[in-house]
Amino acid sequence: MKKTLTIVAFVFTFSVTVHAQGSNTKMKPFIDALMKKMTVEEKIGQLNLPGSGDIVTGQASNSDIGKKIREGKVGGLFNIKTVEKIRAVQKVAVEESRLKIPMIFGMDVIHGYETVFPIPLGLSCTWDMKAVERSARIAAMEASADGINWTFSPMVDIARDPRWGRIAEGSGEDVYLGSQIAKAMVKGYQGDDLSRNNTIMACVKHYAMYGAAEAGRDYNTTDMSRVRMYNEYLPPYKAAVDAGAGSVMASFNEVDGIPATANKFLMTDVLRKQWGFKGFVVTDYTGINEMIEHGIGDLKTVSAKALNAGIDMDMVGEGFLTTLTKSLQEGKVTTAQIDAACRLILEAKYKLGLFDDPYRYCDPNRSKTEIFTAANRKTAREIAAQSFVLLKNNGNVLPLKKSGTIALIGPLADTRENMPGTWSVAANFAKAISVRDGLQEAVGSNAKILYAKGSNLDADSAFEQRAGMFGKAFKRDSRTAQQIIDEAVAVANQSDVVVAALGESAEMTGESSSSTNIEIPQAQKDLLMALLKTGKPVVLVLFTGRPLALKWENDNVPAILNVWFGGSEAGSAIADVLFGDVNPSGKLSTTFPQNIGQVPIYYNHKNTGRPLAEGKWFQKFRSNYLDVSNDPLYPFGFGLSYTNFTYSAVELSRSSIKPTETLTASITVTNSGAVAGKEVVQLYIRDLVGSSTRPVKELKGFQKIELKAGESKKISFTVSVNDLKFYNYDLKYVAEPGDFKVFIGGNSRDTKEANFKLL
């Protein structure tokens, strides 16, 4: 066993961004004075976050919510948009209530506002932190122009089970990549000054470990060791807190047998004491009330438990509003706890500048000129094209020529409503660009686009209905499946190449969309088989919000382009990549399994005491399957290009380092193809011997570079002792001396390696 170095930092050493969470000399006396005027009931009212309910333009003052606002029983609202409505509601708060305290207004601005960017899982595949930050900046500018000043984003849950529908909303399976994206999103939303009227407050969710739900089933139990928690799941939340996030949302799941909403270890011990978080914590939708079903008490009991744990704001359930006064009288909660929660809500409003000007986000000119602009849409198109991952391209079927006849076939080929993806609550669906729109615009009169639906989304109409797909975008064809396929085959036979737009619909992933079948629906697979039998080159344009099991498709289809759900400009971006105007550069942020039986599968797994020999399958009495190899179909970090990149051997500046030293790991990357392209150069490290078992590989750095045809570039990474640290059995953050391996390559599988020592 190694000796633990003296450079030990205890569990998640305190670190915060000064600006966003720093002290404000004027704020404290202002809040002190205000709170002295507040009754207990008014303080509890600040902790109440209802939905906007029945508020419509012109009726804010007369609605049930309006009455509660006037009585000081509402701290903020969510799911209300437009400057006109928000101004009307804010007017009730600041002109008709006793203390005239302004409200905050939140919304699920997840991956864009009216200008929608790729779903977060797709966005993570850009591996471009400037693009990620830019998407959040534009989302903040548009949402704030429409009166909103708080977003329930970013979702930073690590997810390794594609059955879980909400994997679409996060950044994949990796701690390091997820942490970088978490920081970029917070910075994009909040900017450098939260009081500016074009920034909005971020809310980090779902805290904590929501993405580790058992069986990939939404809202389900989460159970893991604290060592795993600290090493593999908590870092992205902490990264967002360190970046200055103003709020955090509690998750629905339980942790260590205690629902997160009542989990003092998470909300107080870790979040506040260990990380130094100074913002406020809000529940998820009815999170307090749902603890009754968890079986830990009635509404009064669970509301008190939530406040005692460190929850500050109650979303929708009104457990705080209706029970805390009684719990205070019974000694179940204290005045100090209510005051502390109220202060944090008021401080957030102060930092947003609402006490200076409660209508600062209600400028009608901004709402008319800054939302869904041509410039924003152009950026969304560019970022979407970067998010697409080329999974296969045998025979260089892609890029396509803008000539001849192209058959565009599939139930997802002409559905504008499907393009933005899940959680696009403010999207302008009618103006989204479908694949058909994008291809036709790209070719103009130079090529002929023939279209056929080809199949229903799924053979099971009841499944479609459960998935929320019955509607304008997915009206079922009354013909038989064979008749629909026959029409598509006839169209394919008239073409030079077939583009098959298949996969999941937007609402087959996201919240409450877990699935035990992660293959392309059989109705679409039958269509794909029929198209391949025509002998025409087939390009599969794959829509998905999760890693799918694509073994048959990979074995049989010559070209596969995974486009996730690319946002409001998806169709144009897809055309850009299909025709080669943009060279695909996306890299997977999640591992794709060969089949559902391999799940969960992720690159940074442990080795076990009986690992397979490299390149072997099958070995008896080793950790493997009888029917399929341990290998993924597509590994983490994988993605092809229309050019090729070659890597030299790894060069290390030294073979060993002391804790105070660094080493440089370098590699020369060459574009050995005929066109310019972007490559994500990835650095991984393995700790070969540890006091606790260590993963076979961990991402510790990456650089996205662009090379002209024939160009070479030397890429260097600095490796320090911080890259070698982990949480040991005692939950101490340590770097242990010994042997390490460094890997550099274009994905987690195909790498060059070298060895060094930490002395």
Residue pairs with C-beta under 8 A, 6 or more apart in sequence:
1 691
2 689
2 690
2 691
2 736
2 737
2 738
3 736
3 737
4 691
4 728
4 732
4 734
4 736
5 659
5 721
5 734
5 735
5 736
5 737
7 659
7 721
7 734
7 735
8 732
8 733
8 734
9 725
9 732
9 733
10 731
10 732
10 733
11 230
11 270
11 274
11 727
11 731
11 732
11 733
12 230
12 234
12 238
12 270
12 274
12 275
12 733
13 733
14 274
14 275
14 276
15 242
15 275
15 276
16 22
16 241
16 242
16 244
16 275
16 276
16 277
16 278
17 242
17 243
17 244
19 192
19 193
19 244
20 190
20 194
20 243
20 244
20 245
20 246
20 351
21 244
21 246
21 276
21 277
21 278
21 279
24 350
24 351
27 347
27 350
27 351
30 350
30 355
31 343
31 346
31 347
31 350
34 99
34 101
34 346
35 43
35 339
35 342
35 343
35 346
37 99
38 99
38 342
39 72
40 325
40 328
40 335
40 338
41 72
41 73
41 325
42 72
42 98
42 99
43 338
43 339
43 342
44 73
44 320
44 321
44 324
44 325
44 338
44 342
45 68
45 71
45 72
45 73
45 74
45 75
45 321
46 75
46 101
46 341
46 342
46 345
46 346
47 75
47 312
47 313
47 314
47 320
47 321
47 324
47 338
47 341
47 342
47 345
48 68
48 73
48 74
48 75
48 313
48 314
48 318
48 320
48 321
49 74
49 75
49 76
49 77
49 78
49 106
49 282
49 313
49 314
49 315
49 316
50 65
50 68
50 74
50 77
50 316
50 318
51 77
51 78
51 79
51 316
52 65
52 77
52 78
52 79
52 80
52 85
52 89
53 63
53 64
53 65
54 63
54 64
54 65
55 63
55 65
55 66
55 77
55 80
55 85
55 88
55 89
56 85
57 82
57 84
57 85
57 88
58 88
59 66
60 66
60 85
60 88
60 89
60 91
60 92
61 70
61 88
61 91
61 92
61 96
65 74
65 77
65 89
66 89
66 92
68 74
69 89
69 92
69 93
69 96
69 97
69 103
70 92
70 96
70 97
71 97
72 97
72 98
72 99
72 101
73 321
74 93
74 103
75 103
75 104
75 313
75 345
76 103
76 104
76 105
76 106
76 150
76 313
76 345
77 89
77 103
77 105
77 106
78 105
78 106
78 107
78 108
78 150
78 152
78 315
79 107
79 108
79 425
80 86
80 89
80 105
80 107
80 147
81 107
81 146
81 147
81 148
81 426
82 146
82 147
82 367
83 145
83 146
83 147
83 361
83 362
83 363
83 364
83 366
83 367
84 364
85 147
86 105
86 146
86 147
86 148
86 361
86 362
87 147
87 359
87 362
89 103
89 105
90 102
90 103
90 105
90 358
90 359
90 362
93 100
93 101
93 102
93 103
93 358
94 100
94 101
94 102
94 358
101 346
101 349
102 349
102 354
102 355
102 358
103 349
103 354
104 149
104 150
104 201
104 345
104 348
104 349
104 352
104 354
105 147
105 148
105 149
105 150
105 361
106 148
106 149
106 150
106 151
106 152
106 203
107 143
107 148
107 150
107 151
107 152
107 425
107 426
108 151
108 152
108 153
108 423
108 425
109 139
109 140
109 143
109 148
109 151
109 152
109 153
109 200
109 425
109 426
110 120
110 151
110 152
110 153
110 155
110 169
110 423
110 424
110 425
111 117
111 118
111 119
111 120
111 123
111 135
111 139
111 153
111 421
111 423
111 424
111 567
112 135
112 138
112 139
112 142
112 380
112 420
112 424
112 427
112 567
112 568
113 138
113 139
113 142
113 143
113 146
113 371
113 426
114 142
114 371
114 372
114 426
114 427
114 428
114 568
115 138
115 139
115 142
115 371
115 372
115 373
115 376
115 377
115 379
115 380
115 567
115 568
116 380
116 419
116 420
116 421
116 424
116 427
116 432
116 567
116 568
117 123
117 135
117 138
117 139
117 380
117 383
117 384
117 567
118 125
118 126
118 383
118 384
118 387
118 421
118 564
118 565
118 566
118 567
118 570
119 168
119 169
119 421
119 422
119 423
119 509
119 545
119 564
119 565
119 567
120 154
120 155
120 168
120 169
120 170
120 171
121 167
121 168
121 169
121 170
121 171
121 172
121 545
121 546
121 564
121 589
121 590
122 384
122 387
122 388
122 421
122 563
122 564
122 565
122 566
122 586
123 131
123 132
123 135
123 171
123 181
123 383
123 387
124 132
124 170
124 171
124 172
124 177
124 178
124 181
124 589
125 172
125 387
125 388
125 389
125 564
125 586
125 587
125 588
125 589
125 639
126 132
126 383
126 386
126 387
126 585
126 586
127 177
127 586
127 587
127 589
127 680
127 702
127 704
128 383
128 386
128 704
129 180
129 181
129 183
129 184
130 184
131 382
131 383
131 386
132 181
132 184
132 185
132 188
133 184
133 185
133 187
133 188
134 188
134 379
134 383
135 188
135 379
135 380
135 383
136 153
136 154
136 184
136 185
136 186
136 187
136 188
136 189
137 188
137 189
137 191
138 376
138 379
138 380
139 151
139 188
139 189
140 151
140 188
140 189
140 190
140 191
140 198
140 199
140 200
141 198
141 370
142 370
142 371
142 372
142 376
143 151
143 200
143 426
144 197
144 198
144 199
144 200
144 361
144 366
145 198
145 361
145 363
145 366
145 367
145 369
145 370
145 371
146 367
146 371
146 426
147 361
147 362
147 367
148 200
148 361
149 200
149 201
149 352
149 354
149 361
150 200
150 201
150 203
150 246
150 247
150 352
151 189
151 200
151 201
151 202
151 203
152 203
152 205
152 249
153 185
153 189
153 202
153 203
153 205
154 181
154 182
154 185
154 186
154 189
154 202
154 204
154 205
154 240
155 166
155 169
155 170
155 205
155 206
156 170
156 171
156 178
156 179
156 181
156 182
156 204
156 205
156 236
156 237
156 239
156 240
157 166
157 169
157 170
157 205
157 206
157 209
157 210
157 211
157 212
157 233
157 236
157 251
158 170
158 172
158 173
158 174
158 175
158 178
158 211
158 212
158 232
158 233
158 236
159 166
159 167
159 170
159 172
159 173
159 211
159 212
159 590
160 173
160 211
160 212
160 590
160 591
160 600
160 601
160 602
161 167
161 211
161 212
161 213
161 215
161 216
161 599
161 600
162 216
162 518
162 546
162 547
162 548
162 590
162 593
162 599
163 215
163 216
163 217
163 514
163 515
163 516
163 518
163 546
163 596
163 599
164 211
164 213
164 216
164 217
164 218
164 514
164 546
165 218
165 422
165 508
165 509
165 510
165 511
165 512
165 513
165 514
165 515
165 545
165 546
166 210
166 211
166 218
166 509
166 510
166 511
166 513
167 211
167 509
167 545
167 546
167 547
167 590
168 421
168 422
168 509
168 510
168 545
168 546
168 565
169 422
169 423
169 510
169 511
170 178
170 211
171 177
171 178
171 181
171 182
171 236
171 589
172 178
172 588
172 589
172 590
172 636
173 589
173 590
173 591
173 602
173 603
173 604
173 636
174 589
174 603
174 604
174 636
174 699
175 231
175 232
175 233
175 235
175 236
175 604
175 698
175 699
176 235
176 698
176 699
176 700
176 701
177 589
177 699
177 702
178 235
178 236
178 239
179 235
179 236
179 238
179 239
180 239
181 236
182 204
182 236
182 237
182 239
182 240
182 243
183 239
183 240
183 242
183 243
185 202
185 240
186 202
186 204
186 240
186 243
186 244
186 245
187 243
187 244
189 199
189 200
189 201
189 202
190 199
190 200
190 201
190 202
190 244
190 245
190 246
191 198
191 199
193 199
194 201
194 246
194 351
194 352
194 353
195 351
195 352
195 353
195 356
196 353
197 353
197 360
197 361
197 363
197 366
198 366
198 370
201 246
201 247
201 348
201 351
201 352
202 240
202 245
202 246
202 247
203 245
203 246
203 247
203 248
203 249
203 282
204 237
204 240
204 241
204 245
204 247
204 248
204 249
205 248
205 249
205 251
205 284
206 249
206 250
206 251
206 252
206 253
206 260
206 284
207 237
207 248
207 249
207 250
207 251
207 260
207 266
207 267
207 271
207 281
208 229
208 233
208 234
208 237
208 251
208 255
208 260
208 266
208 270
209 222
209 224
209 229
209 233
209 234
209 251
209 253
209 255
209 260
210 222
210 251
210 252
210 253
210 260
211 233
212 222
212 224
212 233
212 253
213 219
213 220
213 221
213 222
213 253
214 220
214 221
214 222
214 223
216 514
216 599
217 514
218 511
218 512
218 513
218 514
219 252
219 253
220 253
221 253
221 254
222 253
222 254
222 255
223 255
223 256
224 233
226 731
227 692
227 727
227 728
227 729
227 731
229 255
230 727
230 731
231 726
231 727
232 604
234 270
237 248
238 275
241 248
241 271
241 275
241 276
241 277
242 275
245 279
246 279
246 280
246 348
246 351
247 279
247 280
247 281
247 282
247 348
248 271
248 277
248 279
248 280
248 281
248 282
249 281
249 282
249 283
249 284
250 260
250 261
250 263
250 266
250 267
250 281
250 282
250 283
250 284
250 287
250 311
251 260
251 261
251 284
252 259
252 260
252 261
252 284
252 287
252 290
253 259
253 260
254 260
254 263
254 294
255 263
255 265
255 266
256 263
256 265
258 265
258 296
259 287
259 290
259 291
259 294
259 296
260 266
260 267
260 287
261 283
261 284
261 287
261 288
261 290
261 291
261 302
261 306
261 309
261 311
262 291
262 296
262 302
262 305
262 306
262 308
262 309
262 311
263 309
264 308
264 309
264 310
266 309
267 281
267 309
267 310
267 311
268 309
268 310
271 277
271 281
271 310
272 310
278 344
279 344
279 348
280 312
280 313
280 341
280 344
280 345
280 347
280 348
281 310
281 311
281 312
281 313
282 311
282 312
282 313
282 314
282 315
283 306
283 311
283 313
283 314
283 315
283 317
284 315
285 315
285 316
286 315
286 316
286 317
287 306
287 315
287 317
288 299
288 302
288 303
288 306
288 311
288 314
288 317
288 319
288 320
289 299
289 302
289 317
289 319
291 297
291 302
291 305
291 306
292 298
292 299
292 302
296 302
296 305
297 305
299 317
299 319
299 322
299 323
300 319
300 323
300 326
300 327
300 332
301 332
302 319
303 314
303 319
303 320
303 322
303 323
303 324
303 327
304 323
304 324
304 327
304 332
304 333
306 314
306 319
306 320
307 320
307 324
307 327
307 333
307 337
307 338
307 341
308 333
308 337
311 341
312 340
312 341
312 344
312 345
313 341
313 345
314 320
314 321
324 333
324 338
327 333
328 334
328 335
328 338
349 355
353 360
354 360
372 428
372 431
372 568
377 568
377 569
378 569
380 567
380 568
380 569
381 569
381 572
381 573
381 576
382 573
383 567
384 563
384 566
384 567
384 569
384 570
384 573
384 574
385 573
385 576
385 577
385 582
385 584
386 582
386 585
386 586
386 678
387 563
387 564
387 566
387 586
388 561
388 562
388 563
388 564
388 566
388 573
388 574
388 577
388 584
388 586
389 561
389 562
389 584
389 586
389 587
389 588
389 638
389 639
389 640
390 398
390 559
390 560
390 561
390 562
390 577
390 584
390 586
390 639
390 640
390 641
390 642
391 542
391 550
391 554
391 560
391 561
391 562
391 592
391 634
391 638
391 639
391 640
392 554
392 557
392 558
392 559
392 560
392 640
393 558
393 559
393 560
393 640
393 642
394 558
394 559
395 537
395 558
396 642
397 497
397 537
397 539
397 558
397 559
398 539
398 559
398 561
398 578
398 580
398 642
399 577
399 578
399 579
399 580
399 642
400 406
400 497
400 499
400 539
400 578
400 579
400 580
401 447
401 579
402 442
402 443
402 446
402 447
402 579
403 443
403 446
403 447
404 447
404 448
404 495
404 496
404 497
405 447
405 448
405 450
405 494
405 495
405 496
406 439
406 443
406 447
406 448
406 449
406 450
406 495
406 496
406 497
406 498
406 499
407 450
407 451
407 452
407 488
407 491
407 492
407 494
407 495
407 497
407 498
407 499
407 536
408 414
408 435
408 436
408 439
408 449
408 450
408 451
408 452
408 499
408 501
409 451
409 452
409 453
409 454
409 488
409 491
409 492
409 498
409 499
409 500
409 501
409 527
409 531
410 453
410 454
410 455
410 500
410 501
410 502
410 524
410 527
410 541
411 453
411 454
411 455
411 456
411 457
411 474
411 501
411 502
411 524
412 418
412 435
412 457
412 501
412 502
412 503
412 505
412 541
412 543
413 434
413 435
413 436
413 451
413 453
413 454
413 499
413 501
414 434
414 435
414 436
414 451
414 453
415 434
415 473
415 474
415 505
416 429
416 430
416 431
416 432
416 433
416 434
416 437
416 473
416 571
417 429
417 432
417 471
417 472
417 473
417 506
418 434
418 473
418 505
418 506
418 543
418 565
419 432
419 433
419 434
419 506
419 565
419 566
419 567
419 568
419 570
419 571
420 427
420 429
420 432
420 506
420 565
420 567
420 568
420 570
421 506
421 509
421 510
421 545
421 564
421 565
421 566
421 567
422 506
422 507
422 509
422 510
422 511
422 513
422 545
422 565
423 510
423 511
424 506
424 567
427 568
428 568
431 568
432 567
432 568
432 569
432 570
432 571
433 441
433 568
433 569
433 570
433 571
433 572
434 570
434 571
435 499
435 501
435 541
435 570
435 571
435 574
435 575
436 449
436 451
436 571
437 571
437 572
438 570
438 571
438 572
438 573
438 574
438 575
438 576
439 449
439 499
439 571
439 574
439 575
439 578
440 449
441 572
441 575
442 572
442 575
442 576
442 578
442 579
442 581
443 449
443 579
450 491
450 494
450 495
451 491
452 484
452 487
452 488
452 490
452 491
452 492
453 477
453 484
453 487
453 488
454 484
454 485
454 487
454 488
454 500
454 524
454 527
454 531
455 481
455 484
455 485
455 488
455 523
455 524
455 526
455 527
456 464
456 474
456 476
456 477
456 481
456 484
456 523
457 464
457 469
457 474
457 505
457 521
457 523
457 524
458 464
458 521
458 522
458 523
458 524
459 481
459 521
459 522
459 523
461 476
464 470
464 474
464 476
467 505
467 507
467 508
467 513
468 507
469 505
469 507
469 508
470 476
473 505
474 505
477 484
481 523
481 526
484 527
485 526
485 527
485 530
488 527
488 530
488 531
489 530
489 531
489 533
489 534
492 498
492 531
492 534
492 536
493 534
493 536
495 536
496 536
496 537
497 536
497 537
497 538
497 539
498 531
498 534
498 536
498 537
498 538
498 539
499 539
499 541
499 578
500 527
500 528
500 531
500 538
500 539
500 540
500 541
501 541
501 543
502 520
502 524
502 527
502 528
502 540
502 541
502 542
502 543
503 520
503 524
503 542
503 543
503 544
503 548
504 543
504 544
504 545
504 546
504 548
505 543
506 545
506 565
507 513
508 515
508 545
509 544
509 545
509 546
510 545
513 545
516 596
517 596
518 546
518 547
518 548
518 549
518 593
518 596
518 599
519 525
519 548
519 549
519 550
519 596
520 528
520 542
520 548
520 550
520 553
525 552
528 538
528 540
528 553
528 557
531 538
532 538
532 556
532 557
537 558
537 559
538 557
538 558
538 559
539 557
539 558
539 559
539 560
539 561
539 578
540 553
540 557
540 559
540 560
540 561
541 561
541 563
541 574
541 578
542 548
542 550
542 560
542 561
542 562
542 563
543 563
543 564
543 565
544 562
544 564
545 564
545 565
546 590
547 588
547 590
547 591
547 592
547 593
548 592
549 592
549 593
549 594
549 595
549 596
549 633
550 560
550 592
550 633
551 594
551 595
551 633
553 560
554 560
554 633
561 574
561 577
561 578
561 584
562 586
563 570
563 573
563 574
563 577
566 573
566 574
567 573
573 582
575 581
576 582
577 583
577 584
580 642
580 675
583 641
583 642
583 643
583 675
583 676
583 677
583 678
584 639
584 640
584 641
584 642
585 639
585 641
585 677
585 678
585 679
585 680
585 704
586 639
587 637
587 638
587 639
587 680
587 682
587 746
587 747
588 634
588 635
588 636
588 637
588 638
588 639
588 747
589 636
590 602
590 636
591 601
591 602
591 603
591 632
591 634
591 635
591 636
592 632
592 633
592 634
593 599
593 601
593 632
593 633
594 628
594 629
594 631
594 632
594 633
595 628
597 625
597 627
597 628
598 625
598 628
598 630
598 632
601 632
602 636
603 632
603 635
603 636
603 637
603 696
603 697
603 748
603 749
604 636
604 695
604 696
604 697
604 698
604 699
604 748
605 695
605 696
606 693
606 694
606 695
606 696
607 693
607 696
608 623
610 621
610 622
610 623
611 622
611 623
612 619
612 622
612 623
612 624
612 630
613 619
613 622
616 622
617 624
617 629
617 630
617 631
618 624
618 625
618 626
623 630
624 630
635 747
635 748
635 749
636 747
636 748
637 680
637 682
637 699
637 745
637 746
637 747
637 748
637 749
638 746
638 747
638 748
638 749
639 680
639 747
641 673
641 677
641 678
641 679
642 673
642 675
642 677
643 671
643 672
643 673
643 674
643 675
643 676
643 677
643 709
644 671
644 672
644 673
645 669
645 670
645 671
645 672
645 673
645 677
645 679
645 707
645 746
646 669
646 670
646 672
647 667
647 668
647 669
647 670
647 744
647 745
647 746
647 752
648 667
648 668
648 669
648 670
648 752
649 667
649 752
649 754
650 665
650 666
650 667
650 742
650 743
650 744
650 752
650 753
650 754
651 665
651 666
651 667
651 754
652 663
652 664
652 665
652 666
652 742
652 754
652 756
653 663
653 664
653 665
653 666
654 661
654 663
654 756
655 755
655 756
655 757
656 756
656 757
656 758
656 759
657 663
657 719
657 721
657 756
657 757
657 758
657 759
658 758
658 759
659 721
659 735
659 758
659 759
660 721
662 718
662 719
662 720
663 718
663 719
663 756
664 716
664 717
664 718
664 719
665 683
665 716
665 717
665 719
665 742
665 744
665 754
666 714
666 715
666 716
666 717
667 681
667 714
667 715
667 744
667 752
668 712
668 713
668 714
668 715
669 679
669 681
669 705
669 707
669 712
669 713
669 715
670 707
670 710
670 711
670 712
670 713
671 677
671 679
671 707
671 708
671 709
671 710
671 711
671 712
672 710
673 709
674 709
675 709
676 706
676 707
676 708
676 709
677 706
677 707
678 704
678 705
678 706
678 707
679 704
679 705
679 706
679 707
679 746
680 702
680 703
680 704
680 746
681 702
681 703
681 704
681 705
681 715
681 744
681 745
681 746
682 699
682 701
682 702
682 744
682 745
682 746
682 747
682 748
682 751
683 699
683 700
683 701
683 702
683 717
683 719
683 742
683 743
683 744
684 697
684 698
684 699
684 700
684 742
684 743
684 744
684 745
684 748
684 751
685 697
685 698
685 700
685 719
685 723
685 724
685 740
685 741
685 742
685 743
686 694
686 695
686 696
686 697
686 698
686 740
686 741
686 743
687 694
687 724
687 726
687 736
687 738
687 740
688 694
688 738
688 739
688 740
688 741
689 738
689 739
690 726
690 728
690 736
690 738
691 728
691 729
691 734
691 736
692 726
692 728
692 729
694 726
697 743
697 748
699 748
700 717
700 719
700 723
701 717
701 723
703 715
703 717
705 713
705 715
707 713
715 744
717 744
719 742
719 756
721 735
721 758
722 735
724 735
724 736
724 740
724 758
725 733
725 734
725 735
726 733
726 734
726 735
727 733
727 734
728 734
728 736
735 758
736 758
737 757
737 758
737 759
738 757
738 758
739 755
739 756
739 757
740 755
740 756
740 757
740 758
741 753
741 754
741 755
742 753
742 754
742 755
742 756
743 751
743 752
743 753
744 751
744 752
744 753
745 751
745 752
